[in-house]
Amino acid sequence: MGLTGRSGGAAAANPACWLAGSPACAPHLLPRPGAGTEAPSSTTCAVPCTPVPTASAGCCAAARDRCRECGNRIEWYHRGTQRPVRLHPHELPAARVPAVCRWHVSSGVAYPGGDGSSWCRLPHAVVCPARDTPPPPPELTGLRRSLAVNTRRLIDTGAFTPCPASPNSPAPQRGDSAACRPARPVVQLLYVRYLAARPVDEIQCIAQTRRRHRCTGTLLSPDAPAGTWRLVPATATSGQLALPAAVMALYDLSGIPYAEQLRWRTQRCPQHAAIPTAADLAVADWESFDPLRHHEHIHNRLPTRTRRPGPTGRAHEAARP
């Protein structure tokens, strides 16, 4: 069933095409006419898609990515507090979105709430099909169902492999000698503590390749110096109450050269760190660590020790990142 937008045209009810990148094919919520759209994909669409610039084309451009939990397209924006947030890639009619779920973007910064217009943005976490709780509002059930269908299509075609665990879920605490690997480790570099979005050995480079895809390389490389896991006091920042945990596991990069710490902070692999002209295709995943807000990611023991090959090919014992 078509849905008439502001321009008066009817949108084709093709969820697969809409989710692949053509907002004019939205079956449930029609994107705002003239809003930023995705680049054309291999899916056939009766309405041509408009290409958009990459994330590094301007300070106000969104960083386009795919949700690592469901595989659907998202856009990264910074909030007013400099914390990143994932938004649905299209603007939606505000009348069809609950007031508590509305966001708006101003000068490249995302803010909760509407801006008084008839259109708004939506956090991806509200409709992410990989998350069961809390359930989405009834007004967004159709959109979430369409995203779930697209996730299944990506999995069936081999274009997406779901992660075994959500990056926002705490790593399980085990009292035995089973493997311990924080899903979101605390990393210290440049004398600042950050919360990573994924395990240390899975932090991906954000540079753009020559084929205009995101680099698949990781920051941790056998040919580059690595950090060390340490147990440090779980101290709170100024003005906060003391934490119940005495120590926490931390991946410390303070011992590596300053240039290497800058490479980790800008989230680039060793190859793209040597090419400063390469554009960024996503926003760095680092989030300022707050011991009270991120208490579920504090672990009081070091990761399981494994054997990792060194630069010379000789295996040595080291804590698994």
N, C-alpha and C positions, 0 to 999 in steps of 0.2 A: 504494500500500500504506500503510495507516494506521500511525501510530506513537503508542503510548500514553504519555501524560505522567504526571506525578506525581499529577494529579487523577484519573487513570483513564479519561479520555475519549479517543476516537480522533480524530486529526487528519486532516482531508481532504487528500489529495495534490493540491494545487493550487498549483504553484510561483508562477504569475503573481500569484495573490491574496495569497499569503504575502509575496512580495517587494513588493507594492504597499502592504502595511501591516498584514496580519493574521497575527500569529505562530502562530495556531492552525492555519494551513494549511501549516505547514512540511513538506515531503516528506522531508527528509533529517535535519535536526537540529531537534528540537522546542524552542522557547524555554521558558524557565522560567515556570511558571504564576504569574500575578500580577506578572510583570516589566513594565517600561515598554514600551508598544506605541505604534505610530504612529497618527496620526489616520486616520479612514476615508477611503478614496479612491473613485474612480469605479468600480473593479473590484468586481464582485459577489462576495460571500463569504457562506457559510452561517453562519459564526460572527461575531457583531458585534464590531467593534473598540472598544477603550476609548480615548477621547481623553485626551491628556496635556497638561500645561501647557507653555507656551513656555519658551525658554531663559532668559528674564529673570524667570521666575516665582519663582525661588529660586536660591540660590548653589550648590545641589547638583544642579540640573537640567541635563541635557545639552543642548548646542546642536545641534539637528538640521539637517542639510544634505544635499546630494547630492555624491557624488564627481565632481569635474570631469573625471575620466579615463574613468569607466564609466557615470556617471549614476545609480548605485544609492544608496540611502539610507545615511547614516552618522551617527554621533554624535561630536561633538568633546568631548574631555575634556582637562584639564590634568594633566600628570604631576607627580610630586613636585618635579621640577626646573623647573616652570612652562612646560615645552615642551608644545605641544598634540599630541595623538595622535588618530587617527581609529579608532573602534571600530565593529564590526558592531552594528547597532541592537538585537540581541536577545541574551539570555543563552543559552548552549548547554550541553548536558550535558558535564561535564568528562571523562567517560570516552571521549567521541568526539573530543576535541581533544587533540593532542599537548601534552606538558607544556611544551615550549619556546614554544608559541603561546598559552598561557593568560595572561589578564590578569584583574584584578578591580578593582572600583570601591569605594572607601571614602570616605564624606563628600564625595562629588563629585570625588575625585581618583583617577586611574587609576594602577595599579601593576602591573608585570610579575609573572607568577606567579599561582598560585591562592591562595584564601583558606581552603582546607581544606574547603570545601563541595563538593557534587556538581555545581555549576554554575559557569560561568566566562564571561568576555568574550573576544572575538577581535579582533585588529587587522584592519582592513579591507584593509590592504596584502597580507595573506597570501592572501586569496581574491579580490582585485580582478582581474576578467577582462581588464583593459587592460594588465596587467603579465605578461610572459612569463617573466621570471626573478626570483627562483628559482621553480621549480614548487612548487605547494602540496603539502602532505603527502597521502598517499593517503586518509587519513580525511576530508579536506576537499575532495576532488575533486568530489563530488556537489554540494556547496554552491556551489563556484566555477562549475560548469556551469550551475546554475540562475541565478546572477547574470549569466552571459554571455548566457543566453536572454533575461533581462529587459532587458539592455543593447540587444540587437538589436531587441527589441520597441519600446523607447523611441526608437531611431533610426528605425525604420520608420514610426512614427506622428508623427515630427517633434517629439517632446517633449524630445529630447536631441540635441545636436550634439557629437561628440567633439572634443577639443582636438587641434591638430596636433602638439603635443609635450607630454610629461609635465612637470608643474611640478617634479618631483624630479630630472629629468634635466638635465645641464649644457647650456648653450647651445653650439652648435657654434662652434669657433674657426676663422675663415677668414682666410687671409692676403691675399686680394684685396680689392677695393673693394666686395664684396657687402654687403648689408644686415646690420648687427650690432644685435641686439636681445636683451638678456639676458632669459631666461625667468624667472629669479628674481633680480632686481636687489638690490643692497645699498643701503639707504636710511638716511640719517642725519637724525634729528629729535630735538629736545630733548636734543641732545648725546649721543645714544645711537645706535649702528648696529644696524639690524635687517635681516633677510633676508626680503624679500617673497615671498609664495606665487605671485605671477604678475606679468607686466609692469606697469610703473607705470600705464600708461593703462588697465589692465584691473582694477585693484584695486576691488572692489565694496563698496558700502555694506552694512553689516550690520543696519541698522534695519528694523523691521517696518512695513509699510504698513497702511493702513486695512483692506485685504482680507486681512490676516494672512499676507502673502507677504513675502519678502525684497525690499528695494528693489533695483531694477536700475540705479540710478545709480552713477556712478564717482566716486572722490575727486578725480581730475584734472578740472577744469572750466575752460572758457575765461574764465569770469567771476570766477575766484578766482586769487590769486597762485600761481605754480608754482615748483618748485625748479629747480636747475641741475645738469647733469652735470659732474663734476670728476674729475680724476685725483689720487688721494691716496696717500700711502705705505701699503703693505700691511703695517702693523706688527702684531705679535703682542701678545697681552695678557701681563700679568706672569706670569713663570714658564714661558713657552713659548719654543721655539726660534725663531730668525729664519726668515721665509718666503723662499723662493727668488725670488718675484715682487717686483719693485721698486715698482710702483704698481698700483693697481686703480681701476676705474671705480666711481663712487659718485654716487647721486642725492641731492644735498644740499638739505635743506629748512631749514637753519639761518638762511637769509636772509629767510624769510617771517615775518609776525607770530606772536607766541606763541599766539594763539587759533587760528590756522590750523594750527600744528603740533599743538596738542591735537586738532583735528578729524581730522587724519591719524592720530594715535595711537589715537583711539577709533574710527577707520575709519567715518566718516560723510560723506555727501555734503553739499554746502552747504545743501540744503533741510532735511535732517534734523538738521543741526548747530544749526539755529535752533529745533528742537523737542526740548528735552531730555526731555520726557515720553514720547517714542516709545521703545518697548522694543527691545532687541537680539534678533535672531533667530538669531545665530550668534556664534561666538567670533572675535575679531580674529585675522587671519592672521599677525601679526608674530611673528617668531622671533628671539631674540637672536643676533646674528651672531658666530660664532666663526671666525676666519680659518683655523684648522687643520681643524676639523670640516667647514667649508663651503668648502674650498679649490677644489672643482670649480666653484663659482659665482663665482670671482674672474676678472675680465676686465681685461686690461691695455691696453685701448683704449676710447675713447668710442663710444657708439652712433652709427649713421649719422645725419647731420644731414638733417632734412627741413623742409618748410615747414608751419607750424601756424598757423591763423588766431588772431589775438589777440582781446581783449575788444571792440575797436572794429570787428572784421570785417576789418581789414587783415592780410594775411599777413606773417609775419616769420619769419626763419630761426631754428630752434631745434633742439636735439638731441631726437630722438624718444624719448619715455619708454620 
